[in-house]
Amino acid sequence: MFTITIEDQNGQVADTFSFDHGSYTIGRLETCDVVLPSGSVSREHARIFIQEGRCYVEDLNSANGVIVDGQRVIQTRDLGTASQICIGEFYLYLEYEAPANASKQDVMSTLFIDSGGEHFKLVRINDSFAGEEFSLSEQQNTIGRTDDNFILLSDSSISRRHAVIHRRGDLYAVEDLGSSNGTRLNGKTVDGRQEITSGDRVEFGSIEFVFIEGDKAVTPEDIASYSSSSNLTTYAGFAALLVVGLLVAGGVVFGVATVLGDSGDDANVEEVDPLEQELANLIESGQNHIELGNWDRAIASFDDALSLSPGHSEAKRLRDRVEIEREAAQVLEEGQQLSQQGRHSDAREVLLSIPEGTLAQERAEPTLAHLNRTISHNLISTANRQLRRDDEEELLEAHQNAARAHSIQPTDDSRELLDTVEERLEEKDIEFESVRR
C-alpha cells in the first residue's frame, strides 16, 4: 500500500491518503482527485498512478513543473518506495508499506528490494567533473544544455536538445537528436537508435560517460581505469590490426603450403558461397535494426539484399514486415502520447488498433494494462457516486459505467458493483437490459 502525506507551505500536514491501484490527478481545480489550492499549482498539474505494482508521477504540462527528490520530471518518473515530490508550494511524501501478512515471496516486497539501483546510470569520466552520476530512470532520458532536459549538461559542445537514451525495461538505446557536435558510442558516431550495454562509453559532444549498472559503486580508482582504458583505445586498435594482419598473412602461407603439399584435400574443404554469406549478413543486420526500431536502416539492408538477389523471399518478407512495423510504431507513439496527456479512452482505442503480431503490439501491452485498470477504476468510482444519488437517470448511467468497467477489466469489485446496480434497478422497477450472466 502506498501512502502520500501532503505538507502545505507552512510545513503543516494538509492531508494523507493511501492507495494501491488507480490514477489520481493533482491540481488547482476542484474536479481533481487531489486539490492543492495555490496559484503556483496548475489547473491540472500532475498525475500519480500505479502501473504493474509500481507508482509513477507524470507532469501534465504544468507551468512550474514537478520536482522529485530535487530533480525535475520531464515526462514520467518511477517513484520507487519513497520519494519527495514538490508541486508548487506543496511537498508530497510517498511511502510504501508491504502488507502485514506478506510472506517472503510476496510479489510487492520482492519487487521493491533495492529499487534505487535497478536502473542503469551514466558516470562522467575524463574531465574535472569525473564521477558525476546520472540515473537513467525515465523512459525517455533527454540530454541537453537547457533545463527542460532530464540530464542538464552546461557545456558549449552540448546542443539545447542533444540526445536521448530510451529505456524499455532492461533495454537501453541512445539516439542523437541532430546535435551540432554529435553523439558517439564506443568511439563511433551514433546514427539512428543504437543499443547500449554495460561498460559502453557514450560521448555527448566533448563530454564522456561510461554506462553501468545503477547499483554498482564507482570509486576514483574505477574512474581512473575507465579513463586510462579509453586513452588506450587507439593503441589497442593498432595492435588488433597488427594481429589480424599477421593472422591473414599466416593463413595465406598455410594455404599455399597446403595446396602444394596435398591438392587432394581440397575436396574435404567446404567452400562458403560469398554471395550467400553477404546475403546472410545483410538480413541479420536488417533484423537487428528492426529490434532497435531503426526502420530506414533496416529497409536499406533488405534493399541491398534484394539488389544482390531480387527473388530472395526472406529479404522480401522482412522488408514488407518493416513497413508494417514502422506504421505500428507510429500508432504506438500516438497512443502513448495520448496516455501521457491523460486521454485514457482515446489512448486505449488507438493502442487496440495496432496490428497483431507486431513489436509495437507487444510493447503496448504494459500501457494498455495500465489504461484498462485506470479507466475501469474511474468508471467504478463514477458509478458508485451515481448509485448513491438513487435517481433513475443516475442509476441507468451507473449501470452503463459499471458494465463498461467490467468489460474492460473484469474484477470482483466490478462484478459486485454491477450486481448491486442491477438489483437496485429491479427494486425500483426501472427498465434496463441486464448484462449479468
SULVENCOR-V440863 format. One record per backbone hydrogen bond with DSSP energy under -1.0 kcal/mol. NH is the residue of the N-H (numbers start at 1). CO is the residue of the C=O. E is the energy in kcal/mol with one decimal. If there is no record, write none. Layout:
# SULVENCOR-V440863
nh->NH co->CO e->E
nh->NH co->CO e->E
This chain:
# SULVENCOR-V440863
nh->2 co->19 e->-2.7
nh->3 co->95 e->-2.7
nh->4 co->17 e->-2.8
nh->5 co->93 e->-2.2
nh->6 co->15 e->-3.2
nh->7 co->91 e->-3.1
nh->8 co->12 e->-2.7
nh->11 co->8 e->-2.2
nh->14 co->6 e->-3.1
nh->15 co->6 e->-1.2
nh->17 co->4 e->-2.0
nh->19 co->2 e->-2.3
nh->24 co->48 e->-2.8
nh->26 co->46 e->-3.0
nh->27 co->34 e->-2.2
nh->28 co->42 e->-1.9
nh->29 co->43 e->-1.8
nh->32 co->29 e->-1.4
nh->34 co->25 e->-2.3
nh->36 co->27 e->-2.5
nh->38 co->36 e->-1.4
nh->41 co->38 e->-1.5
nh->45 co->26 e->-1.7
nh->46 co->26 e->-2.1
nh->47 co->58 e->-2.1
nh->48 co->24 e->-2.7
nh->49 co->56 e->-2.3
nh->50 co->22 e->-2.0
nh->51 co->54 e->-2.7
nh->54 co->51 e->-1.9
nh->56 co->49 e->-2.9
nh->57 co->77 e->-2.2
nh->58 co->47 e->-2.7
nh->59 co->75 e->-1.9
nh->60 co->45 e->-2.2
nh->67 co->86 e->-2.2
nh->68 co->71 e->-2.9
nh->69 co->84 e->-2.7
nh->71 co->68 e->-2.0
nh->73 co->66 e->-2.9
nh->77 co->57 e->-2.6
nh->79 co->55 e->-2.9
nh->83 co->94 e->-1.4
nh->85 co->92 e->-3.2
nh->86 co->67 e->-3.4
nh->87 co->90 e->-2.3
nh->90 co->87 e->-2.2
nh->91 co->7 e->-2.1
nh->92 co->85 e->-3.3
nh->93 co->5 e->-2.8
nh->94 co->83 e->-2.8
nh->95 co->3 e->-2.2
nh->96 co->81 e->-1.3
nh->97 co->1 e->-2.3
nh->102 co->99 e->-1.9
nh->106 co->103 e->-1.8
nh->110 co->106 e->-2.5
nh->111 co->107 e->-2.5
nh->112 co->108 e->-1.4
nh->113 co->110 e->-1.1
nh->115 co->112 e->-1.1
nh->117 co->114 e->-1.5
nh->118 co->115 e->-1.0
nh->121 co->212 e->-2.7
nh->122 co->134 e->-2.4
nh->123 co->210 e->-2.4
nh->124 co->132 e->-2.8
nh->125 co->208 e->-2.5
nh->130 co->127 e->-1.9
nh->131 co->124 e->-2.7
nh->132 co->129 e->-1.9
nh->134 co->122 e->-2.2
nh->136 co->120 e->-2.7
nh->137 co->135 e->-1.4
nh->141 co->165 e->-2.5
nh->142 co->140 e->-1.1
nh->143 co->163 e->-3.1
nh->144 co->151 e->-2.1
nh->145 co->159 e->-1.5
nh->146 co->160 e->-1.0
nh->149 co->146 e->-1.5
nh->151 co->142 e->-2.7
nh->153 co->144 e->-2.7
nh->155 co->153 e->-1.5
nh->158 co->155 e->-1.9
nh->162 co->143 e->-1.7
nh->163 co->143 e->-2.0
nh->164 co->175 e->-2.3
nh->165 co->141 e->-2.1
nh->166 co->173 e->-3.0
nh->167 co->139 e->-2.5
nh->168 co->171 e->-2.9
nh->171 co->168 e->-1.9
nh->173 co->166 e->-1.9
nh->174 co->194 e->-3.0
nh->175 co->164 e->-2.4
nh->177 co->162 e->-2.7
nh->184 co->203 e->-2.4
nh->185 co->188 e->-3.1
nh->186 co->201 e->-3.1
nh->188 co->185 e->-1.8
nh->190 co->183 e->-3.3
nh->194 co->174 e->-2.6
nh->196 co->172 e->-2.2
nh->199 co->211 e->-3.6
nh->200 co->197 e->-2.2
nh->202 co->209 e->-2.2
nh->203 co->184 e->-2.8
nh->204 co->207 e->-2.6
nh->205 co->182 e->-2.3
nh->207 co->204 e->-2.3
nh->209 co->202 e->-2.6
nh->210 co->123 e->-2.3
nh->211 co->200 e->-2.8
nh->212 co->121 e->-2.2
nh->216 co->213 e->-1.3
nh->223 co->219 e->-2.2
nh->224 co->220 e->-2.3
nh->225 co->221 e->-2.0
nh->226 co->222 e->-2.6
nh->227 co->223 e->-2.6
nh->228 co->224 e->-2.7
nh->229 co->225 e->-2.4
nh->230 co->226 e->-1.8
nh->231 co->227 e->-2.0
nh->232 co->228 e->-1.3
nh->233 co->230 e->-1.1
nh->236 co->232 e->-2.8
nh->237 co->233 e->-2.2
nh->238 co->234 e->-2.1
nh->239 co->235 e->-2.4
nh->240 co->236 e->-2.6
nh->241 co->237 e->-2.3
nh->242 co->238 e->-2.3
nh->243 co->239 e->-2.4
nh->244 co->240 e->-2.7
nh->245 co->241 e->-2.5
nh->246 co->242 e->-2.3
nh->247 co->243 e->-2.6
nh->248 co->244 e->-2.8
nh->249 co->245 e->-2.6
nh->250 co->246 e->-2.8
nh->251 co->247 e->-2.5
nh->252 co->248 e->-2.2
nh->253 co->249 e->-2.3
nh->254 co->250 e->-2.7
nh->255 co->251 e->-2.6
nh->256 co->252 e->-2.5
nh->257 co->253 e->-2.5
nh->258 co->254 e->-2.4
nh->259 co->255 e->-2.3
nh->260 co->256 e->-2.6
nh->261 co->257 e->-2.4
nh->262 co->258 e->-2.9
nh->265 co->262 e->-1.5
nh->266 co->263 e->-1.3
nh->268 co->265 e->-1.8
nh->269 co->266 e->-1.1
nh->277 co->273 e->-2.4
nh->278 co->274 e->-2.3
nh->279 co->275 e->-2.4
nh->280 co->276 e->-2.6
nh->281 co->277 e->-2.2
nh->282 co->278 e->-2.3
nh->283 co->279 e->-2.4
nh->284 co->280 e->-2.3
nh->285 co->281 e->-2.4
nh->286 co->282 e->-2.4
nh->287 co->283 e->-2.3
nh->288 co->284 e->-2.1
nh->289 co->285 e->-2.0
nh->290 co->286 e->-1.8
nh->291 co->287 e->-1.9
nh->292 co->288 e->-1.5
nh->293 co->290 e->-1.1
nh->294 co->289 e->-2.7
nh->295 co->293 e->-1.5
nh->298 co->294 e->-2.1
nh->299 co->295 e->-2.6
nh->300 co->296 e->-2.1
nh->301 co->297 e->-1.9
nh->302 co->298 e->-2.1
nh->303 co->299 e->-2.7
nh->304 co->300 e->-2.2
nh->305 co->301 e->-1.9
nh->306 co->302 e->-2.4
nh->307 co->303 e->-1.9
nh->308 co->304 e->-1.4
nh->309 co->305 e->-2.3
nh->312 co->309 e->-2.3
nh->316 co->312 e->-1.9
nh->317 co->313 e->-2.6
nh->318 co->314 e->-2.5
nh->319 co->315 e->-2.0
nh->320 co->316 e->-2.3
nh->321 co->317 e->-1.9
nh->322 co->318 e->-2.0
nh->323 co->319 e->-1.4
nh->324 co->320 e->-1.5
nh->325 co->321 e->-3.1
nh->326 co->322 e->-2.9
nh->327 co->323 e->-1.9
nh->328 co->324 e->-2.5
nh->329 co->325 e->-2.5
nh->330 co->326 e->-1.7
nh->331 co->327 e->-1.9
nh->332 co->328 e->-2.5
nh->333 co->329 e->-2.4
nh->334 co->330 e->-2.1
nh->335 co->331 e->-2.5
nh->336 co->332 e->-2.6
nh->337 co->333 e->-2.2
nh->338 co->334 e->-2.1
nh->339 co->335 e->-2.1
nh->340 co->336 e->-2.3
nh->341 co->337 e->-1.5
nh->342 co->339 e->-1.5
nh->343 co->338 e->-2.4
nh->344 co->342 e->-1.6
nh->347 co->343 e->-2.5
nh->348 co->344 e->-2.5
nh->349 co->345 e->-2.2
nh->350 co->346 e->-2.1
nh->351 co->347 e->-2.6
nh->352 co->348 e->-2.2
nh->353 co->350 e->-1.2
nh->354 co->351 e->-1.4
nh->358 co->355 e->-1.2
nh->362 co->358 e->-1.5
nh->363 co->359 e->-2.5
nh->364 co->360 e->-1.5
nh->368 co->364 e->-2.9
nh->369 co->365 e->-2.7
nh->370 co->366 e->-2.1
nh->371 co->367 e->-2.7
nh->372 co->368 e->-2.9
nh->373 co->369 e->-2.1
nh->374 co->370 e->-2.8
nh->375 co->371 e->-3.2
nh->376 co->372 e->-2.2
nh->377 co->373 e->-2.6
nh->378 co->374 e->-2.6
nh->379 co->375 e->-2.5
nh->380 co->376 e->-2.4
nh->381 co->377 e->-2.3
nh->382 co->378 e->-2.3
nh->383 co->379 e->-2.7
nh->384 co->380 e->-2.3
nh->385 co->381 e->-1.7
nh->386 co->382 e->-2.3
nh->387 co->383 e->-2.3
nh->388 co->384 e->-1.6
nh->395 co->391 e->-3.2
nh->396 co->392 e->-2.2
nh->397 co->393 e->-2.0
nh->398 co->394 e->-2.6
nh->399 co->395 e->-2.1
nh->400 co->396 e->-1.9
nh->401 co->397 e->-2.6
nh->402 co->398 e->-2.7
nh->403 co->399 e->-2.4
nh->404 co->400 e->-2.3
nh->405 co->401 e->-2.5
nh->406 co->402 e->-2.2
nh->407 co->403 e->-1.9
nh->408 co->404 e->-2.1
nh->409 co->405 e->-2.7
nh->415 co->411 e->-2.2
nh->416 co->412 e->-2.6
nh->417 co->413 e->-2.5
nh->418 co->414 e->-2.3
nh->419 co->415 e->-2.1
nh->420 co->416 e->-2.3
nh->421 co->417 e->-2.6
nh->422 co->418 e->-2.3
nh->423 co->419 e->-2.3
nh->424 co->420 e->-2.2
nh->425 co->421 e->-2.4
nh->426 co->422 e->-2.2
nh->427 co->423 e->-2.2
nh->428 co->424 e->-1.8
nh->429 co->426 e->-1.1
nh->430 co->425 e->-2.7
